[in-house]
Amino acid sequence: MRIAIVNDMKMAVEALRRIIVSFPGYEVAWIAENGSEAVKCCAEDVPDLILMDLIMPGMNGVEATRLIMATTPCAILVVTASVTQNASLVFQAMGEGALDAVSTPTLGIDEKGKGREELLKKVRTIGRLLDANRRNPALKFKESKNAGTSDKWLIAIGASTGGPAALVKILSKLPADLQASLVVIQHVDQQFSPGFAEWLNRQSPLPVQLAREGDSIVNGRVLVAGTNNHLIIKEDGTLGYKREPAGIPYRPSVDVFFESMLNNWSGRSIAALLTGMGRDGAEGLLRLKDSGVFTIAQSAETCAVYGMPKAAAELKAAVKILPVDRIAETMISNIR
């Protein structure tokens, strides 16, 4: 894997460089000291992955991510000194197309240093996601055993790369008195989940909070998957988490949640698949559509990465393919 480094701190660059070259199969593609230089370098040589700092002189990492994803898109991992202190910028960068974020590792006497393994774990996971057309063999859908129905509404939304920005556009247009519950499955590491829920809450008329084990699905609330395990609807209709299937690189997985909807949700529902790399959620969306659920996929022109919705469109899993600005109104009209 060819990996580029974008960082204005020499110590950070050296720490990242040492980690990259120490792992077999990884090499440094190029190094840039700021966002504008990164955009220029990427235009000349697109790497497999960019390790993007956020706070830099001139163009910051958010703007650089936006421009790179618009012109020469590639996988981007935010690497910043403090992901918690820069949470707002992290989510903005993820909204522009960054896949994930991790704290900048430090140099150590033993050449390993603090944060090395966490960075390598993120890089390895992204490497598994780069094949966007690969189906996920670890997930096998079972026949739905849900035979009951009720008048309660559930809106399930799956998202990945670019998802934060798309979610804000949808949630901000939903009324505070919406007679439906919402569950969001966004590919985001659990260390960012609390900040992500708070960030969404500040921009949504509906209250947004992390989904906890045993939470009930009630109207007028948005629950966000909050761990690296898979969020599901359990047999008793409450929410829970499970580790299996362990082999799925997407954690939490949209497909796993959609399967639990098929089996354990007895009410009416809408399912939407937003921007993201890979195929997670596409097969689940098809199964939901075949069971009578109103399904939506985000249109190509409004996606940061047209991967997951594209896979859904190819399977004809979406009743409607819509630009992100029209998704909320379509959900509202269907419920009413």
C-alpha positions in Angstrom: 0.0 0.0 0.0 1.3 3.4 -1.0 0.7 5.9 1.8 1.1 9.7 1.7 1.7 11.9 4.8 0.3 15.4 5.2 1.6 17.1 8.3 3.6 20.3 9.1 5.3 18.9 12.3 8.6 17.2 11.5 8.5 14.9 14.6 5.0 13.7 13.6 6.1 13.1 10.0 9.1 11.1 11.1 6.9 9.0 13.5 4.5 8.2 10.7 7.2 7.5 8.2 8.9 5.0 10.6 5.7 3.2 11.2 4.8 2.9 7.5 8.2 1.6 6.4 8.3 -0.9 9.3 5.3 -2.8 8.0 5.8 -5.2 5.1 3.9 -4.0 2.0 3.6 -0.4 3.1 5.7 2.5 1.6 5.6 6.3 1.7 4.3 7.7 -1.5 5.0 11.4 -0.8 5.0 13.9 2.1 3.3 17.3 2.1 3.6 20.0 4.8 0.1 21.6 4.3 -3.2 21.1 2.7 -2.6 23.0 -0.5 0.7 21.1 -1.1 -1.2 17.8 -0.5 -3.9 18.7 -3.1 -1.1 19.4 -5.6 0.8 16.2 -4.8 -2.3 14.1 -5.0 -3.2 15.6 -8.4 0.2 14.4 -9.7 0.3 11.0 -7.8 -2.8 9.5 -6.2 -1.7 7.2 -3.3 -3.7 4.4 -1.9 -4.1 6.2 1.4 -3.4 9.7 2.8 -2.7 10.3 6.5 -4.1 13.8 6.8 -3.4 16.2 9.7 -6.2 18.7 10.5 -4.4 21.8 11.9 -1.9 23.2 9.5 -0.8 26.6 8.2 -2.7 27.8 5.2 -5.2 25.2 4.0 -6.3 22.9 6.8 -7.1 19.2 6.6 -10.8 19.6 6.2 -10.5 21.8 3.1 -7.7 19.6 1.7 -9.9 16.6 2.1 -12.8 18.3 0.4 -10.7 19.3 -2.6 -9.0 15.9 -2.9 -12.3 14.0 -2.8 -13.7 16.4 -5.5 -10.8 16.1 -7.9 -8.6 13.0 -7.3 -10.4 10.9 -4.6 -8.6 8.4 -2.5 -8.9 6.9 1.0 -8.1 9.5 3.7 -7.4 8.8 7.4 -7.3 11.9 9.7 -4.2 11.8 11.9 -4.3 14.6 14.4 -2.7 15.5 17.8 -6.0 15.3 19.7 -9.1 13.8 18.2 -11.2 14.7 21.2 -10.2 18.4 21.2 -10.6 18.6 17.4 -13.8 16.6 17.3 -15.8 19.1 15.3 -13.1 19.3 12.6 -12.8 15.5 12.6 -16.5 15.2 11.8 -16.3 17.9 9.2 -13.4 16.1 7.5 -15.4 12.8 7.7 -18.3 14.7 6.1 -16.1 15.7 3.3 -14.9 12.1 2.7 -12.3 11.1 5.3 -12.8 7.5 6.4 -11.8 7.6 10.0 -9.5 9.4 12.5 -6.7 8.5 14.9 -4.4 10.4 17.3 -0.9 11.1 16.0 1.5 8.5 17.2 4.7 9.4 19.0 8.3 8.2 18.6 9.6 5.8 21.3 12.9 4.5 22.4 11.9 1.0 21.2 10.8 2.4 17.8 7.2 1.5 18.6 6.1 4.6 20.5 2.6 5.5 21.7 -0.2 5.0 19.2 1.6 2.8 16.7 -0.6 -0.2 16.9 -3.8 1.9 16.9 -2.6 3.6 13.6 -1.7 0.3 12.0 -5.0 -1.2 13.0 -6.8 1.7 11.3 -4.6 1.4 8.2 -5.1 -2.4 7.9 -8.9 -1.9 8.2 -8.9 0.7 5.5 -6.9 -1.7 3.3 -9.6 -4.2 3.7 -12.2 -1.7 2.6 -10.4 -0.4 -0.5 -12.0 -3.1 -2.6 -15.3 -1.4 -2.8 -16.8 -4.0 -5.1 -16.1 -7.0 -2.9 -19.1 -8.6 -1.4 -18.9 -9.4 2.3 -18.8 -13.2 2.7 -19.0 -13.2 6.4 -22.7 -12.1 6.5 -25.3 -14.6 5.5 -28.9 -13.4 5.6 -31.5 -15.7 7.1 -35.1 -16.0 6.2 -37.1 -13.4 8.0 -39.2 -14.7 10.9 -41.1 -11.5 11.5 -44.8 -12.0 10.8 -46.4 -9.3 13.0 -47.1 -5.7 12.1 -47.9 -2.5 14.0 -48.4 1.2 13.1 -45.1 2.4 14.7 -42.6 3.9 12.2 -38.8 3.3 12.2 -36.4 5.1 9.9 -33.1 3.3 9.6 -30.2 5.1 8.0 -26.8 3.6 7.1 -23.8 5.7 6.1 -20.0 5.7 5.8 -17.6 7.9 4.0 -19.1 11.4 3.8 -22.0 10.3 6.0 -21.7 13.0 8.7 -22.5 15.8 6.3 -25.3 13.9 4.6 -26.8 13.0 7.9 -26.9 16.7 9.0 -28.7 17.6 5.8 -31.3 15.0 6.5 -31.8 15.3 10.2 -31.9 19.2 10.1 -35.0 19.0 7.8 -37.0 16.6 10.0 -39.7 18.2 12.2 -39.3 17.9 16.0 -42.8 16.3 16.2 -42.0 13.6 13.7 -44.1 10.5 14.5 -41.2 8.1 13.9 -38.1 6.8 15.6 -34.7 6.9 13.9 -31.6 4.7 14.1 -28.3 5.7 12.5 -25.6 3.3 11.7 -22.5 5.3 10.7 -19.1 3.7 10.2 -17.2 5.5 13.0 -14.9 4.2 15.7 -16.5 4.0 19.2 -14.0 6.5 20.6 -15.6 9.2 18.4 -19.2 8.0 18.8 -20.1 10.2 21.9 -18.7 13.3 20.2 -20.4 12.4 16.9 -23.8 12.0 18.6 -23.4 15.4 20.4 -22.3 17.0 17.1 -25.4 15.7 15.4 -27.6 16.8 18.3 -26.6 20.4 18.0 -27.8 20.4 14.4 -31.0 18.4 14.6 -34.5 19.4 15.8 -34.8 15.8 17.1 -32.7 14.8 20.1 -29.8 12.6 19.2 -28.1 10.2 21.6 -26.0 7.1 21.5 -27.9 3.8 21.4 -27.4 1.8 24.6 -28.0 -1.9 25.3 -31.7 -2.3 26.1 -32.9 1.0 24.7 -36.5 1.1 23.4 -37.3 2.4 20.0 -39.6 5.4 20.6 -40.9 8.2 18.4 -39.1 11.5 18.2 -35.6 10.4 19.0 -32.5 9.6 17.0 -30.3 6.7 18.3 -26.8 6.4 16.9 -24.8 3.1 16.9 -22.1 3.7 19.6 -19.6 0.8 19.7 -17.4 -1.2 17.4 -19.8 -4.1 17.8 -22.9 -4.4 15.6 -26.1 -2.6 16.6 -29.2 -4.8 16.3 -32.9 -5.0 17.1 -33.3 -7.9 19.5 -36.2 -10.4 19.6 -37.9 -8.3 22.4 -37.9 -5.2 20.1 -35.2 -3.4 22.1 -31.7 -2.4 20.8 -28.6 -4.3 21.6 -25.1 -5.0 20.5 -23.3 -8.2 19.3 -19.8 -9.0 18.2 -20.6 -11.6 15.6 -20.2 -11.8 12.7 -16.6 -10.9 13.7 -15.2 -11.1 10.2 -17.0 -8.1 8.8 -14.7 -5.1 8.3 -17.5 -2.7 8.7 -18.1 -2.1 12.4 -20.9 -1.4 13.1 -22.4 -3.0 10.0 -25.5 -1.6 8.2 -26.3 -5.0 6.8 -26.3 -6.6 10.3 -28.8 -4.0 11.5 -31.0 -4.3 8.4 -31.1 -8.1 9.0 -32.2 -7.6 12.6 -35.0 -5.3 11.2 -36.2 -8.1 9.0 -36.3 -10.5 11.9 -37.4 -8.4 14.8 -39.1 -5.1 13.8 -42.9 -5.5 13.7 -43.8 -1.9 12.7 -43.6 0.1 9.5 -40.3 1.3 8.3 -38.1 3.3 5.9 -34.5 2.4 5.2 -31.9 4.7 3.6 -28.4 4.0 2.4 -26.1 7.1 2.1 -22.7 7.9 0.8 -19.9 5.5 1.6 -17.1 3.2 0.4 -17.8 -0.5 -0.2 -21.1 -2.4 -0.3 -22.3 -2.5 3.3 -26.0 -2.2 3.5 -26.8 -2.9 -0.2 -27.9 -6.5 0.2 -29.8 -5.7 3.4 -31.6 -2.9 1.6 -32.7 -5.3 -1.1 -34.0 -7.7 1.4 -36.0 -4.9 3.1 -37.4 -3.7 -0.2 -38.5 -7.2 -1.1 -40.3 -7.4 2.3 -42.3 -4.2 1.5 -40.1 -1.6 3.1 -39.8 1.8 1.4 -36.1 2.1 0.6 -33.9 5.0 -0.5 -30.4 5.3 -1.9 -28.5 8.6 -2.1 -27.8 9.7 -5.7 -24.3 9.7 -7.2 -24.0 13.4 -7.7 -24.5 14.2 -4.0 -22.3 11.4 -2.6 -18.8 12.0 -1.3 -18.1 8.4 -2.3 -20.6 6.6 -4.5 -19.9 3.1 -3.2 -22.7 1.8 -0.9 -25.5 3.5 -2.7 -24.1 2.4 -6.1 -24.1 -1.2 -4.9 -27.7 -0.8 -3.8 -28.6 0.7 -7.2 -27.0 -2.1 -9.1 -29.0 -4.6 -7.1 -32.2 -2.5 -7.7 -32.5 -2.3 -3.9 -33.9 1.2 -3.8 -37.5 2.2 -4.4 -36.1 5.8 -4.8 -32.7 7.1 -5.7 -32.6 10.7 -4.4 -30.2 13.7 -4.0 -29.5 14.1 -0.3 -31.5 17.4 -0.1 -34.7 15.5 -1.0 -34.4 12.5 1.3 -35.9 14.1 4.4 -39.0 15.4 2.6 -39.6 12.0 1.0 -39.4 10.3 4.4 -41.9 12.8 5.9 -44.4 12.4 3.0 -44.3 8.6 3.3 -45.0 8.6 7.0 -47.8 11.1 6.6 
